[in-house]
Amino acid sequence: MKKFIYISGIVIINLFVVGALFKINHYPGASVMITLGLGLFCLAFMPLAFYQSYKGNGGKNKSIYISGAIVVFITFLGALFKIQHWPGAGIFLIVGIPLPFLYFLPLYIYQHNKMKEKSSINFLGVMFLMVYIAVFSAILALNVSRDILEAFNTGENDVAKTNEIYSIKNKAVYARIEKAGTAYDVKKYSLLESRSEAIYTEINNIRTELVKAVENSDSKAIEAGNKINTKAIIGKDESGKTIGIMRGTDGVSGKAADLKKLIVDYKTYLKTFTEKNKESEITIAALLNTDNITDSISGDPNGLSWENRNFPNGAYLISVLTSLSCIETNVRMAEAEALEIW
């Protein structure tokens, strides 16, 4: 039994450590390994280890084992909830972080000083301490400053307001064309409006898919009409699922590639509206530029693609949502340039 416990403990802890490394490097499968590692540690390994140690100690110091079990369950379950951005993580951590020092440690020291046989309890205490340090070191490495996330959130909200202003402005122009334009103009600009709306719809669909993937279909961040309230998103710093959707498993496909194709086609289409206005044509080309640019680190003139600029590997959900809003702004500004003649 002891051999099984020791081997399973090593396997479970290594499963979590590998999961943490995958999470830090934004590799797929990280969340599964972390959940299995910490879940099995809390619900299987530690109960067996405590029970076996308690029996091996002759049924003595029952209070230490009970307190240890309580502390382990609350502390590591809180760590799991925090890493996975599940509701209730804050409560778990508020209780769990000081609990080992305020509850388990004083009791352990008191009982330890009374004991003659210390090896079994020493092993359990040292193992608990080492894993405790490892888990919370991983949490420190994995979590992003709340201030940084809020800064992204503020920026995204500002960009969203800009998009609303351009939407109102462009719709007013379409209404003017509908009222004063010729039949040819009405048909031509109605098609422009439809092409533009198709891109805005695609961007919003991507935003909704990202939030549903990171949280769930019932997320409070998804409001009526699939409008995203970024302030209500819990997992703002999630990156694995986010980049998986945007870049695909190969890093070059996914929603980013689909969106890029839409923008390239749209830019070509807008040239039919700016044949006599070179300034607008240049402006639109700059706004909808999807060419590779020079990588400032490597110096490679074709080293940084449009996908990497907007959705780099490891990007957080909130930063990807902000990039999508900025892309929408550029498209709306390009649309406004095409409507400049009116």
C-alpha contacts under 8 A as a table, 3 or more apart, distances in Angstrom:
res1	aa1	res2	aa2	distance
1	M	4	F	5.15
1	M	5	I	6.24
1	M	52	Q	7.99
2	K	5	I	5.08
2	K	6	Y	6.18
2	K	52	Q	7.27
3	K	6	Y	5.20
3	K	7	I	6.13
4	F	7	I	5.24
4	F	8	S	5.93
5	I	8	S	5.18
5	I	9	G	5.91
5	I	45	F	6.79
5	I	48	L	7.10
5	I	49	A	6.44
6	Y	9	G	5.08
6	Y	10	I	6.31
7	I	10	I	5.22
7	I	11	V	6.25
8	S	11	V	5.04
8	S	12	I	5.99
8	S	45	F	7.05
9	G	12	I	5.17
9	G	13	I	6.05
9	G	41	F	7.40
9	G	45	F	6.14
10	I	13	I	5.30
10	I	14	N	6.05
11	V	14	N	5.21
11	V	15	L	6.05
12	I	15	L	4.99
12	I	16	F	6.42
12	I	36	L	7.94
12	I	37	G	5.10
12	I	38	L	7.63
12	I	40	L	6.86
12	I	41	F	6.39
13	I	16	F	5.19
13	I	17	V	6.22
13	I	37	G	6.32
13	I	38	L	7.84
13	I	41	F	7.44
13	I	131	V	7.97
14	N	17	V	4.91
14	N	18	V	5.98
14	N	37	G	7.82
15	L	18	V	5.32
15	L	19	G	6.09
15	L	33	M	5.99
15	L	34	I	7.09
15	L	36	L	7.65
15	L	37	G	5.29
16	F	19	G	4.89
16	F	20	A	6.08
16	F	33	M	6.03
16	F	34	I	4.87
16	F	35	T	7.83
16	F	36	L	7.50
16	F	37	G	4.47
16	F	38	L	6.39
17	V	20	A	5.02
17	V	21	L	6.28
17	V	34	I	7.82
18	V	21	L	5.04
18	V	22	F	6.14
18	V	30	A	7.92
18	V	33	M	7.47
19	G	22	F	4.99
19	G	23	K	6.06
19	G	29	G	7.49
19	G	30	A	4.61
19	G	31	S	6.86
19	G	32	V	7.64
19	G	33	M	4.84
19	G	34	I	4.94
19	G	37	G	7.94
20	A	23	K	4.93
20	A	24	I	6.17
20	A	30	A	6.72
20	A	34	I	6.55
20	A	138	A	6.60
21	L	24	I	5.15
21	L	25	N	6.19
21	L	30	A	7.85
22	F	25	N	5.13
22	F	26	H	5.74
22	F	27	Y	4.87
22	F	28	P	7.17
22	F	29	G	7.39
22	F	30	A	5.04
23	K	26	H	4.85
23	K	27	Y	6.19
23	K	30	A	5.03
23	K	31	S	7.17
23	K	142	L	7.41
23	K	240	G	7.50
24	I	27	Y	7.93
24	I	141	A	7.39
24	I	142	L	6.23
25	N	314	G	7.42
26	H	30	A	7.54
26	H	239	S	6.69
26	H	240	G	5.32
26	H	313	N	7.55
26	H	314	G	5.73
27	Y	30	A	6.32
27	Y	240	G	6.66
28	P	31	S	7.93
28	P	240	G	6.32
28	P	241	K	7.86
28	P	244	G	7.90
29	G	32	V	5.39
29	G	33	M	6.40
30	A	33	M	5.34
30	A	34	I	6.14
30	A	240	G	7.99
31	S	34	I	5.16
31	S	35	T	5.98
31	S	84	Q	7.10
32	V	35	T	5.22
32	V	36	L	6.08
33	M	36	L	5.14
33	M	37	G	5.81
34	I	37	G	5.05
34	I	38	L	6.02
34	I	80	L	7.52
35	T	38	L	5.54
35	T	39	G	5.57
35	T	80	L	6.61
35	T	84	Q	7.98
36	L	39	G	5.07
36	L	40	L	5.76
37	G	40	L	5.50
37	G	41	F	6.08
38	L	41	F	4.91
38	L	42	C	6.12
38	L	76	F	6.73
38	L	77	L	7.28
38	L	80	L	6.42
39	G	42	C	5.34
39	G	43	L	5.98
39	G	44	A	7.89
39	G	77	L	7.32
39	G	80	L	7.64
40	L	43	L	5.20
40	L	44	A	5.05
40	L	45	F	6.26
41	F	44	A	5.76
41	F	45	F	4.88
41	F	46	M	5.89
42	C	45	F	6.54
42	C	46	M	5.80
42	C	47	P	7.40
42	C	72	V	6.71
42	C	73	F	5.49
42	C	76	F	6.69
42	C	77	L	6.96
43	L	46	M	6.85
43	L	47	P	6.64
43	L	73	F	7.65
44	A	47	P	5.78
44	A	48	L	6.35
45	F	48	L	5.33
45	F	49	A	5.98
46	M	49	A	4.88
46	M	50	F	5.90
46	M	69	A	7.28
46	M	72	V	7.70
47	P	50	F	5.23
47	P	51	Y	6.08
47	P	69	A	6.85
48	L	51	Y	5.10
48	L	52	Q	6.00
49	A	52	Q	5.21
49	A	53	S	5.98
50	F	53	S	5.14
50	F	54	Y	5.93
50	F	65	Y	6.15
50	F	69	A	7.25
50	F	124	L	7.95
51	Y	54	Y	5.03
51	Y	55	K	6.21
51	Y	65	Y	7.98
52	Q	55	K	5.17
52	Q	56	G	6.06
53	S	56	G	4.97
53	S	57	N	6.07
53	S	120	S	6.48
53	S	121	I	7.55
53	S	124	L	7.95
54	Y	57	N	5.14
54	Y	58	G	6.63
54	Y	59	G	5.37
54	Y	60	K	6.88
54	Y	61	N	7.87
54	Y	62	K	7.27
54	Y	65	Y	6.98
55	K	58	G	5.27
55	K	59	G	5.34
56	G	59	G	7.38
56	G	120	S	7.84
57	N	60	K	5.93
57	N	120	S	7.16
59	G	62	K	6.64
61	N	64	I	5.64
61	N	65	Y	7.05
61	N	111	Q	7.09
62	K	65	Y	5.36
62	K	66	I	6.32
63	S	66	I	5.15
63	S	67	S	6.02
63	S	107	L	7.98
64	I	67	S	5.22
64	I	68	G	5.90
64	I	104	F	7.15
64	I	107	L	6.58
64	I	108	Y	6.15
64	I	111	Q	7.68
65	Y	68	G	4.99
65	Y	69	A	6.06
66	I	69	A	5.19
66	I	70	I	6.31
67	S	70	I	5.16
67	S	71	V	6.09
67	S	103	Y	7.27
67	S	104	F	5.80
68	G	71	V	5.13
68	G	72	V	5.99
68	G	104	F	6.12
69	A	72	V	5.25
69	A	73	F	6.10
70	I	73	F	5.31
70	I	74	I	6.26
71	V	74	I	5.41
71	V	75	T	5.83
71	V	96	G	6.86
71	V	99	L	6.32
71	V	100	P	6.05
71	V	104	F	7.03
72	V	75	T	5.28
72	V	76	F	5.85
72	V	77	L	7.92
72	V	128	F	7.92
73	F	76	F	5.79
73	F	77	L	5.78
74	I	77	L	5.35
74	I	78	G	5.92
74	I	92	F	6.30
74	I	93	L	7.98
74	I	95	V	7.61
74	I	96	G	5.46
75	T	78	G	5.22
75	T	79	A	6.35
75	T	92	F	6.96
75	T	93	L	6.68
75	T	95	V	7.84
75	T	96	G	4.30
75	T	97	I	6.32
75	T	99	L	7.79
76	F	79	A	4.82
76	F	80	L	6.18
76	F	96	G	7.94
76	F	132	Y	7.84
76	F	135	V	7.69
77	L	80	L	5.01
77	L	81	F	6.20
77	L	92	F	7.37
78	G	81	F	5.08
78	G	82	K	6.09
78	G	89	A	5.41
78	G	90	G	7.62
78	G	91	I	7.87
78	G	92	F	4.53
78	G	93	L	5.25
78	G	96	G	6.81
79	A	82	K	5.09
79	A	83	I	6.13
79	A	89	A	7.42
79	A	92	F	7.94
79	A	93	L	7.02
79	A	135	V	7.12
79	A	136	F	7.38
79	A	139	I	7.35
80	L	83	I	5.25
80	L	84	Q	6.12
81	F	84	Q	5.22
81	F	85	H	5.78
81	F	86	W	4.93
81	F	87	P	7.21
81	F	88	G	7.18
81	F	89	A	4.84
82	K	85	H	5.00
82	K	86	W	6.44
82	K	89	A	4.92
82	K	90	G	7.24
82	K	93	L	7.95
82	K	139	I	7.95
83	I	86	W	7.96
83	I	139	I	6.74
83	I	142	L	7.49
83	I	143	N	7.78
85	H	89	A	7.09
85	H	234	I	6.46
85	H	235	G	5.48
86	W	89	A	6.10
86	W	234	I	7.97
87	P	90	G	7.84
88	G	91	I	5.44
88	G	92	F	6.41
89	A	92	F	5.15
89	A	93	L	6.20
90	G	93	L	5.24
90	G	94	I	6.08
91	I	94	I	5.18
91	I	95	V	6.32
92	F	95	V	5.41
92	F	96	G	5.63
93	L	96	G	4.70
93	L	97	I	5.47
94	I	97	I	6.09
94	I	98	P	7.43
95	V	98	P	6.47
95	V	99	L	6.25
96	G	99	L	5.10
96	G	100	P	7.34
97	I	100	P	6.93
98	P	101	F	5.53
98	P	102	L	6.01
99	L	102	L	5.16
99	L	103	Y	5.42
99	L	104	F	6.92
100	P	103	Y	5.58
100	P	104	F	4.82
100	P	105	L	5.85
101	F	104	F	6.13
101	F	105	L	5.07
101	F	106	P	7.05
102	L	105	L	6.56
102	L	106	P	6.66
103	Y	106	P	6.12
103	Y	107	L	6.55
104	F	107	L	5.35
104	F	108	Y	5.91
105	L	108	Y	4.95
105	L	109	I	6.05
106	P	109	I	5.24
106	P	110	Y	6.14
107	L	110	Y	5.13
107	L	111	Q	6.17
108	Y	111	Q	5.27
108	Y	112	H	5.79
109	I	112	H	4.97
109	I	113	N	6.16
110	Y	113	N	5.53
110	Y	114	K	6.78
111	Q	114	K	5.19
111	Q	115	M	6.37
112	H	115	M	5.24
112	H	118	K	6.90
112	H	121	I	7.86
115	M	118	K	6.28
117	E	120	S	7.69
118	K	121	I	5.59
118	K	122	N	5.84
119	S	122	N	5.02
119	S	123	F	6.14
120	S	123	F	5.27
120	S	124	L	6.43
121	I	124	L	5.09
121	I	125	G	6.06
122	N	125	G	5.12
122	N	126	V	6.01
123	F	126	V	5.26
123	F	127	M	6.05
124	L	127	M	5.20
124	L	128	F	6.08
125	G	128	F	5.12
125	G	129	L	6.14
126	V	129	L	5.11
126	V	130	M	6.12
127	M	130	M	5.22
127	M	131	V	6.16
128	F	131	V	5.39
128	F	132	Y	5.93
129	L	132	Y	5.00
129	L	133	I	6.17
130	M	133	I	5.22
130	M	134	A	6.18
131	V	134	A	4.90
131	V	135	V	6.03
132	Y	135	V	5.31
132	Y	136	F	6.35
133	I	136	F	5.43
133	I	137	S	5.92
134	A	137	S	5.13
134	A	138	A	6.16
135	V	138	A	5.15
135	V	139	I	6.32
136	F	139	I	4.79
136	F	140	L	6.19
137	S	140	L	5.12
137	S	141	A	6.34
138	A	141	A	5.02
138	A	142	L	6.05
139	I	142	L	5.04
139	I	143	N	5.95
140	L	143	N	5.67
143	N	237	D	7.40
144	V	148	I	7.09
144	V	149	L	7.19
144	V	237	D	6.62
145	S	148	I	5.31
145	S	149	L	6.57
146	R	149	L	5.13
146	R	150	E	6.11
147	D	150	E	5.07
147	D	151	A	6.09
148	I	151	A	5.03
148	I	152	F	6.41
149	L	152	F	5.17
149	L	153	N	6.20
149	L	236	K	6.83
149	L	237	D	7.23
149	L	318	I	7.15
150	E	153	N	4.77
150	E	154	T	6.07
151	A	154	T	5.12
151	A	155	G	6.22
152	F	155	G	5.10
152	F	156	E	6.11
152	F	318	I	6.41
152	F	319	S	6.24
152	F	322	T	7.09
153	N	156	E	5.12
153	N	157	N	6.26
153	N	230	T	6.46
153	N	231	K	6.61
153	N	318	I	6.68
153	N	322	T	7.77
154	T	157	N	5.17
154	T	158	D	6.31
155	G	158	D	5.13
155	G	159	V	6.28
155	G	322	T	7.17
156	E	159	V	5.15
156	E	160	A	6.13
156	E	230	T	7.94
156	E	321	L	7.31
156	E	322	T	4.78
156	E	325	S	6.83
157	N	160	A	4.99
157	N	161	K	6.35
157	N	230	T	7.93
158	D	161	K	5.21
158	D	162	T	6.48
159	V	162	T	5.02
159	V	163	N	6.33
159	V	322	T	7.69
159	V	325	S	6.29
159	V	326	C	6.46
159	V	329	T	7.25
160	A	163	N	5.04
160	A	164	E	6.36
160	A	325	S	6.37
161	K	164	E	5.05
161	K	165	I	6.38
162	T	165	I	5.15
162	T	166	Y	6.35
162	T	329	T	7.11
163	N	166	Y	5.18
163	N	167	S	6.02
163	N	325	S	7.82
163	N	328	E	7.15
163	N	329	T	5.50
163	N	332	R	7.10
164	E	167	S	5.01
164	E	168	I	6.30
165	I	168	I	5.28
165	I	169	K	6.20
166	Y	169	K	4.93
166	Y	170	N	5.97
166	Y	329	T	7.93
166	Y	332	R	6.27
166	Y	333	M	7.11
166	Y	336	A	7.67
167	S	170	N	5.31
167	S	171	K	6.08
167	S	332	R	7.11
168	I	171	K	5.23
168	I	172	A	6.25
169	K	172	A	5.27
169	K	173	V	6.66
170	N	173	V	5.12
170	N	174	Y	6.38
170	N	335	E	7.61
170	N	336	A	6.12
170	N	339	L	7.64
171	K	174	Y	5.03
171	K	175	A	6.19
172	A	175	A	5.08
172	A	176	R	6.30
173	V	176	R	5.00
173	V	177	I	6.27
173	V	339	L	7.18
173	V	342	W	6.88
174	Y	177	I	5.05
174	Y	178	E	6.12
174	Y	189	Y	7.22
174	Y	190	S	7.66
174	Y	193	E	7.85
175	A	178	E	5.02
175	A	179	K	6.28
176	R	179	K	5.13
176	R	180	A	5.97
176	R	181	G	7.51
177	I	180	A	5.26
177	I	181	G	4.66
177	I	185	D	7.10
177	I	186	V	6.18
177	I	189	Y	7.75
177	I	342	W	7.53
178	E	181	G	5.88
178	E	186	V	5.63
181	G	184	Y	7.81
181	G	185	D	5.53
181	G	186	V	5.99
182	T	185	D	5.08
182	T	186	V	6.17
183	A	186	V	5.15
183	A	187	K	6.23
184	Y	187	K	5.27
184	Y	188	K	6.06
185	D	188	K	5.03
185	D	189	Y	5.95
186	V	189	Y	5.44
186	V	190	S	5.80
187	K	190	S	5.11
187	K	191	L	6.34
188	K	191	L	5.40
188	K	192	L	6.57
189	Y	192	L	4.76
189	Y	193	E	6.17
190	S	193	E	5.08
190	S	194	S	6.30
191	L	194	S	5.01
191	L	195	R	6.15
192	L	195	R	5.15
192	L	196	S	6.12
193	E	196	S	5.12
193	E	197	E	6.07
194	S	197	E	5.13
194	S	198	A	6.19
195	R	198	A	5.21
195	R	199	I	6.84
195	R	266	Y	7.43
196	S	199	I	5.43
196	S	200	Y	6.57
196	S	266	Y	7.91
196	S	331	V	7.65
196	S	332	R	7.80
196	S	335	E	7.18
197	E	200	Y	4.99
197	E	201	T	5.98
198	A	201	T	5.15
198	A	202	E	6.18
199	I	202	E	5.04
199	I	203	I	6.18
199	I	259	L	7.92
199	I	262	L	7.00
199	I	263	I	7.76
200	Y	203	I	5.12
200	Y	204	N	6.22
200	Y	328	E	6.56
201	T	204	N	5.16
201	T	205	N	6.06
202	E	205	N	5.00
202	E	206	I	6.21
202	E	259	L	7.68
203	I	206	I	5.16
203	I	207	R	6.29
203	I	259	L	7.74
203	I	324	L	6.59
203	I	328	E	7.31
204	N	207	R	4.97
204	N	208	T	6.16
204	N	226	N	7.57
204	N	227	K	7.59
205	N	208	T	5.11
205	N	209	E	6.10
205	N	226	N	7.96
206	I	209	E	5.05
206	I	210	L	6.15
206	I	255	K	7.24
207	R	210	L	5.22
207	R	211	V	6.41
207	R	228	I	7.35
207	R	321	L	6.39
207	R	324	L	7.69
208	T	211	V	5.29
208	T	212	K	6.16
208	T	222	I	7.13
208	T	226	N	6.48
208	T	227	K	7.78
208	T	228	I	6.92
209	E	212	K	5.16
209	E	213	A	6.06
210	L	213	A	5.15
210	L	214	V	6.23
210	L	241	K	7.81
210	L	242	T	6.03
210	L	245	I	7.26
210	L	317	L	7.57
211	V	214	V	5.22
211	V	215	E	5.89
211	V	216	N	7.15
211	V	219	S	7.65
211	V	221	A	7.68
211	V	222	I	7.71
211	V	233	I	7.67
212	K	215	E	5.23
212	K	216	N	4.43
212	K	217	S	4.93
212	K	218	D	7.78
212	K	219	S	6.97
213	A	216	N	6.14
213	A	217	S	7.93
213	A	241	K	6.82
213	A	242	T	7.74
214	V	235	G	6.72
214	V	238	E	7.02
214	V	241	K	6.57
214	V	242	T	7.26
215	E	219	S	6.21
215	E	234	I	7.64
215	E	235	G	7.08
216	N	219	S	5.37
218	D	222	I	7.48
219	S	222	I	5.75
219	S	233	I	7.78
220	K	223	E	6.83
220	K	232	A	6.29
220	K	233	I	7.49
221	A	228	I	5.57
221	A	229	N	4.76
221	A	230	T	6.23
221	A	231	K	7.33
221	A	232	A	4.74
221	A	233	I	5.36
222	I	226	N	5.56
222	I	227	K	5.80
222	I	228	I	4.89
222	I	229	N	6.36
223	E	226	N	5.50
223	E	227	K	5.07
223	E	228	I	6.07
223	E	229	N	6.87
224	A	227	K	6.05
229	N	232	A	5.73
229	N	233	I	7.19
230	T	233	I	5.32
230	T	318	I	7.37
233	I	236	K	5.97
235	G	238	E	5.43
235	G	317	L	7.50
236	K	316	Y	6.56
236	K	317	L	5.32
236	K	318	I	5.07
237	D	316	Y	4.71
237	D	317	L	5.78
237	D	318	I	6.67
238	E	241	K	7.24
238	E	242	T	6.85
238	E	316	Y	5.34
238	E	317	L	5.50
239	S	242	T	5.00
239	S	243	I	5.90
239	S	314	G	5.53
239	S	315	A	5.63
239	S	316	Y	4.66
239	S	317	L	5.89
240	G	243	I	5.61
240	G	244	G	6.10
240	G	314	G	7.10
241	K	244	G	4.91
241	K	245	I	6.23
242	T	245	I	5.41
242	T	246	M	6.32
242	T	315	A	7.82
242	T	316	Y	7.26
242	T	317	L	5.87
242	T	320	V	7.83
243	I	246	M	4.89
243	I	247	R	5.55
243	I	248	G	7.22
243	I	311	F	7.21
243	I	312	P	7.84
243	I	313	N	6.47
243	I	314	G	6.90
243	I	315	A	6.92
244	G	247	R	5.55
244	G	248	G	4.88
244	G	249	T	6.00
244	G	251	G	7.92
244	G	254	G	7.43
245	I	248	G	5.55
245	I	254	G	5.69
245	I	255	K	6.27
246	M	253	S	7.61
246	M	254	G	4.93
246	M	255	K	4.66
246	M	256	A	5.03
246	M	257	A	7.93
246	M	311	F	7.10
247	R	250	D	7.16
247	R	251	G	4.68
247	R	252	V	5.48
247	R	253	S	5.18
247	R	254	G	4.47
247	R	255	K	6.51
247	R	256	A	5.95
247	R	257	A	7.34
247	R	307	E	7.77
247	R	311	F	7.65
248	G	251	G	5.32
248	G	252	V	6.46
248	G	253	S	4.92
248	G	254	G	4.16
248	G	255	K	7.56
249	T	252	V	8.00
249	T	253	S	7.56
249	T	254	G	7.84
250	D	253	S	6.57
251	G	254	G	7.77
252	V	257	A	6.83
252	V	307	E	7.89
253	S	256	A	6.84
253	S	257	A	5.24
253	S	258	D	7.60
254	G	257	A	5.76
254	G	258	D	6.76
255	K	258	D	5.04
255	K	259	L	6.03
256	A	259	L	5.13
256	A	260	K	6.07
256	A	307	E	6.16
256	A	311	F	7.60
257	A	260	K	5.09
257	A	261	K	6.36
257	A	307	E	7.25
258	D	261	K	5.31
258	D	262	L	6.50
259	L	262	L	5.10
259	L	263	I	6.33
260	K	263	I	5.13
260	K	264	V	6.18
260	K	290	T	7.05
260	K	306	W	7.90
260	K	307	E	7.92
261	K	264	V	5.11
261	K	265	D	6.19
262	L	265	D	5.29
262	L	266	Y	6.05
263	I	266	Y	4.90
263	I	267	K	6.05
263	I	288	L	6.74
263	I	331	V	7.99
264	V	267	K	5.21
264	V	268	T	6.41
264	V	288	L	7.46
264	V	290	T	7.19
265	D	268	T	5.20
265	D	269	Y	6.20
266	Y	269	Y	4.95
266	Y	270	L	6.21
267	K	270	L	5.18
267	K	271	K	6.77
267	K	284	I	7.19
267	K	285	A	7.05
267	K	288	L	6.50
268	T	271	K	5.53
268	T	272	T	7.85
269	Y	272	T	6.01
270	L	273	F	5.42
270	L	274	T	6.87
270	L	335	E	7.96
270	L	338	A	6.55
271	K	274	T	5.18
271	K	275	E	6.20
271	K	281	E	6.65
272	T	275	E	5.96
273	F	276	K	8.00
273	F	338	A	5.58
273	F	339	L	7.95
274	T	277	N	4.89
274	T	278	K	6.60
274	T	280	S	6.24
274	T	281	E	5.52
274	T	338	A	6.47
275	E	278	K	6.91
275	E	281	E	7.59
277	N	280	S	5.56
277	N	281	E	6.40
278	K	281	E	4.87
278	K	282	I	6.14
279	E	282	I	5.19
279	E	283	T	6.19
280	S	283	T	4.97
280	S	284	I	6.06
280	S	337	E	5.78
280	S	338	A	7.26
281	E	284	I	5.20
281	E	285	A	6.16
282	I	285	A	5.07
282	I	286	A	6.28
283	T	286	A	5.18
283	T	287	L	6.19
283	T	334	A	7.50
283	T	337	E	7.74
284	I	287	L	5.02
284	I	288	L	6.01
284	I	333	M	7.99
284	I	334	A	5.08
284	I	337	E	7.02
285	A	288	L	5.36
285	A	289	N	5.67
286	A	289	N	5.16
287	L	330	N	5.36
287	L	331	V	7.24
287	L	333	M	7.62
287	L	334	A	6.52
288	L	330	N	6.65
288	L	331	V	6.93
288	L	334	A	7.50
290	T	305	S	7.65
290	T	306	W	5.27
291	D	305	S	6.73
291	D	306	W	6.37
292	N	301	P	7.69
292	N	302	N	5.14
292	N	303	G	6.64
292	N	304	L	5.36
292	N	305	S	4.35
292	N	306	W	6.06
293	I	301	P	5.84
293	I	302	N	5.34
293	I	303	G	6.45
293	I	304	L	5.22
293	I	305	S	6.51
294	T	299	G	6.03
294	T	300	D	5.42
294	T	301	P	3.79
294	T	302	N	5.45
294	T	303	G	5.73
294	T	304	L	6.02
295	D	298	S	5.57
295	D	299	G	5.07
295	D	300	D	5.33
295	D	301	P	6.31
295	D	302	N	7.15
295	D	303	G	5.11
295	D	304	L	5.20
296	S	299	G	5.34
296	S	300	D	7.75
298	S	303	G	7.68
299	G	303	G	7.63
300	D	303	G	4.83
300	D	304	L	7.89
301	P	304	L	7.83
302	N	305	S	7.30
304	L	308	N	6.11
304	L	309	R	6.62
305	S	308	N	5.16
305	S	309	R	6.24
306	W	309	R	5.10
306	W	310	N	6.29
307	E	310	N	5.41
307	E	311	F	5.48
307	E	312	P	6.95
308	N	311	F	5.23
308	N	312	P	4.43
308	N	313	N	7.38
309	R	312	P	6.18
310	N	320	V	7.27
310	N	323	S	5.83
311	F	315	A	6.33
311	F	320	V	6.15
311	F	323	S	7.51
312	P	315	A	5.60
315	A	319	S	6.38
315	A	320	V	6.54
316	Y	319	S	5.27
316	Y	320	V	6.28
317	L	320	V	5.14
317	L	321	L	6.18
318	I	321	L	5.10
318	I	322	T	6.20
319	S	322	T	4.97
319	S	323	S	6.19
320	V	323	S	4.98
320	V	324	L	6.22
321	L	324	L	5.10
321	L	325	S	6.31
322	T	325	S	5.08
322	T	326	C	6.24
323	S	326	C	5.01
323	S	327	I	6.18
324	L	327	I	5.06
324	L	328	E	6.22
325	S	328	E	4.98
325	S	329	T	6.25
326	C	329	T	4.94
326	C	330	N	6.37
327	I	330	N	5.14
327	I	331	V	6.33
328	E	331	V	5.09
328	E	332	R	6.17
329	T	332	R	5.11
329	T	333	M	6.13
330	N	333	M	5.10
330	N	334	A	6.11
331	V	334	A	5.00
331	V	335	E	6.10
332	R	335	E	4.92
332	R	336	A	6.18
333	M	336	A	4.95
333	M	337	E	6.32
334	A	337	E	5.03
334	A	338	A	6.42
335	E	338	A	5.13
335	E	339	L	6.40
336	A	339	L	4.99
336	A	340	E	6.16
337	E	340	E	4.94
338	A	341	I	7.30
339	L	342	W	5.73
